Amino acid sequence: MAVGASTLPALHPVKGFRLGVASAGVKTPGRKDVVVMEIAEKATVAGVFTKNAFCAAPVVISKDHLATGRNRYLLVNTGNANAGTGAEGMADAYTCCQALADAANVKREDVLPFSTGVIGEKLPVDKIVQVVPEALANLDEDNWASAAEGILTTDTRPKGFSVQFTYEGQTVTVTGISKGSGMIMPNMATMLGYVATDVQVDRELLQALLAEKSDKSFNRITVDGDTSTNDSCMLVATGALDLEVTQDNEPLYKLFADALEQVMLELALAIVKDGEGATKLVTIHVESAASQKEALDTAYTVAHSPLVKTALFASDPNWGRILAAVGRAGIENFDLDALKIYLDDVCIVENGGRAASYTEEAGQAVMNQENILIKIVLNRGAVSETVWTTDLSQEYVSINADYRS
């Protein structure tokens, strides 16, 4: 199950960034499961990673190799997370990096590894190493769609988005792909994301932009409240165009920042729409909070409530579950009479109880929709935040009960 259209939009090539795909049979024979991404020599690279204390071996190594500032290749495998594998997992990830480095005539430190899949199982190094030459031979700037398929796990569809804009007669491209379906929770969910652009961006500024836009996209989605061990999002600026994005060049900076945010938000929403067993995309918007923390605490309390999520799956306008979740969000000195809650534009709670105008029929009509807005107006301040989530279905339980079999 998934929400919305499954068609992958047009993904524009980014000059200076090539992608190659191969099938190693890491978990499923014949499936695309190894992706190599080649980065132009003069490119800058930024990355954000999981905050899970048990971060996987490839995350540890990618962080170290990213810090060298000379990043030429990204190596991704699906079907095995290489997490919870101790010293052996580190050695295995290094072996994969070395194999790609040898084949591409670069240093091992120039390769950043990424893995996703089952936790706690040994990485089938030999299978991955064997297909590295095939992935290198397959490198092409127009291979985004194929790579989007090659990084999937329990996803039901590939995820990608691309934006172009014109500045001083030159066409700027921002293209990205992502994967993720379950264990989705900020910091940063069980997701992988890869975004590239052809403008020049200083490494420090690129890192700042990635962190800022991640907080507005990948760190605002949740399916089940679980944060994985392998989450990573990389941003590459190849510098192929004679255009440099700086904060001093405000027109170009704003155009690029807006395009980057659009791509990353679309990639994040694609993950939620494809949440394991999802049948609904739910937007939770909190208005008039006293602080960002208060707004996000409220939104996530509702988003993570199993009772709210199962009611959403059943299309049951059980507004009391939403009210109860808001009530336990930890808001200090909460004036219940000032609170208003809406399903789309249908007011369900005001003046401390059910809205006088509310009817079960109106609530039911909203809950029957595939896309639902829950708007919570706290009337305590000027801060607003938005979080995106899904319902919780029987299929979600089945997918995760059977995941290793």
Residue, then its C-alpha position, 0 to 999 in steps of 0.5 A: m500500500a502507498v498513498g498517491a501516484s506512484t509515477l517517478p517524475a522526470l529527474h534531470p541529470v546533474k553535470g559532474f555527478r554520475l550514477g551506476v547500478a548493479s545487482a549483487g544479490v545481497k538479499t534478493p537474487g536479481r534485484k538492483d542492490v548496489v549503487v555507485m555515485e561518482i563525484a567530480e573532482k572539484a565538487t564539495v560534499a556535505g552530509v547529515f547522519t543518524k543520531n542513534a548511538f548505535c550508528a552502523a559501521p558505514v555511518v562511522i566511516s562515512k563521517d570520517h571520510l567526509a571530514t577529509g574533504r576529498n570525496r569522489y565516490l559514494l557506495v550504497n548497498t541495500g539488503n544488509a545494514n551492516a549495523g550491530t556488527g562490531a569490529e567485523g562490520m567496520a572491516d567489511a565496510y573498509t573492504c568495500c571502500q578499498a575495492l571501489a577505490d582500487a577499481a576507480n584508482v582513488k584512495r580508500e578515504d575518497v569513498l563513502p559507504f552506505s548500507t541499508g537493510v537488516i540489522g545485525e547480520k554480516l555484510p556479504v562483502d564478496k557479493i558486493v565487491q564482485v559487482v563494483p566493476e559492473a556498477l562503475a561501467n554503468l556510470d551515467e549522469d542520466n541514471w537517477a531513476s535506476a539508482a532510485e530503484g537500487i537503494l530501496t528496501t521495504d519501499t514499494r516505489p522509487k522516490g525522486f524529485s528534480v527542480q531547475f531554475t534559470y539565473e543569468g542565462q544558465t540553468v541550475t539543476v537540483t536533483g535527488i533520490s531517497k529511500g525509506s518506508g519504516m523506522i521513520m522518525p526524525n534524527m533522521a529515520t531509516m532513510l537514505g537521501y542523495v541530492a546533487t546540484d551543478v552550482q559551486v557552493d563552499r563546503e561550509l555553506l553547503q553543510a549549513l544549507l543541508a542541515e537547515k533544509s533537513d530540519k524542514s524536511f526529513n526531520r519533520i516526518t515520522v511513520d512509527g517513531d523509530t530512528s534507525t542506525n544507518d540514516s544518511c543524507m548527502l548533498v553534492a555541489t559539483g561546481a560544473l556551472d560557472l555560478e557560485v552560491t554565496q550568502d552575499n549573492e542574495p538573489l542566487y542564494k535564495l533561488f538555490a535555497d528554495a529549490l533545495e528545500q523543495v527537492m528535499l521536502e518532496l523526497a521526505l513526503a515521498i517517504v511518508k506516502d510510502g510508509e509501511g502499510a500506509t493508506k493515508l498521508v496526515t499533515i499535523h499543523v500546530e499553530s500559535a505555540a509558545s515555542q518551537k519545542e512546544a509546537l513540535d512536542t504537540a505535533y509528535t505526540v499526536a503523530h505517534s499515538p497508536l490510538v490516533k493512527t489506528a483511528l486514521f486507518a479505520s477512517d474513524p472520526n474519533w476526535g477524542r483520541i486527538l484531544a487526549a494526545v494533545g492533552r498529554a503533550g506536556i504543555e505547561n499552564f495549558d488553557l484548554d478553553a483557548l484550544k481549537i482542533y480541526l480536521d481540515d476545515v471542520c472544527i472538532v474541539e473548542n471551548g474545552g470540548r466538542a465544537a458546537s458546530y461539529t457533526e459526525e458526518a462532517g468529521q467522517a467526510v474528512m477521515n474518508q480522504e486519503n490526505i488529511l490535515i489535523k490543525i491544532v491551534l494552541n493560542r499561546g504564541a506566534v510559533s507554527e510547525t508542521v509534521w507529516t505522518t501516516d496511519l497505522s495499518q494491519e499491513y504495517v504489523s505484517i511487514n515488520a513481523d515478517y521482515r527477516s523471513 
